[in-house]
Amino acid sequence: MGGINKAYEDYQIKKMDNKLTFYIVRHGKTLLNTLDKVQGWCDSPLTEEGISVARQLAAGMKHIHFDAAYTSDLRRTRQTAEILLKEKAQAGLDITEHFGFREACFGAYESDFNKKMWRDASLFMHYLSMEDMYKDAFSGKISCGDVLDVISLLDTMGMAENFNKVETRSQNALYEIAKKQSEDGLDKNILIVSHGMSIICMLYNMGGKELLNTHLENASVSEVVWQNGEFTVTSMGDMSYVDKGSRT
């Protein structure tokens, strides 16, 4: 688990042969997504397109039985999880909300247009365009964490979270759940519905960096396996479940 934040030394998970597979889903498309506005701690409901893609995701995951379900404490993730589980005939599965999976806070940029925030960040980092910054971030020339740290610096309210803060709380939440769900020694499939930036922060230094080549789309799935006391990121931003579900 090289590169994992030091905060997890408190989470000593007993090494067991059982396997936990985490399906970490980005929520469906929302109103603020549609308006191309910054949506961190701000929240808005799923659009019809967002509801539809959640249903397609459910159809593509119909062969997977979830043993536990978690979301952030923002309604767009819970709404996505409820649709997904209902469509999979698992509406009776309890959903646990966890602040650790909440999206990054973007401070004064909240609900402003995305292009303003990302343009400000790219100019601060001496890029001529947002596209050039995106290209370098997803090719590994710069860290996605560097970009989030710049937004934190530029935030005039002093509320925007830097990379380390989001990474720490999201990874702590993942470790907490792994510890709890592994106690009975059973193999399990665990659903987590979270947000694009917080998923990147959670998984980036756990192996996600090598698999990340673009932003995470709505209803994309990032898979993480826990076994023998170690986490392995097996995919980032997988849209194959949605694609499969859209054809059924």
Secondary structure, DSSP 8 states (H G I E B T S, - for coil): -TT--GGGGG------S-EEEEEEEE---BHHHHTTB--SS----B-HHHHHHHHHHHHHTTT---SEEEE-SSHHHHHHHHHHHHHTT-TTS-EEE-GGGS----GGGTTSBHHHHHHHHHHHTT-S-HHHHHHHHHHTSS-HHHHHHHHHHH-TTS----HHHHHHHHHHHHHHHHHHHTTT---EEEEEEE-HHHHHHHHGGGTGGGT--S---TT-EEEEEEETTEEEEEEEEE-HHHHHHHT-
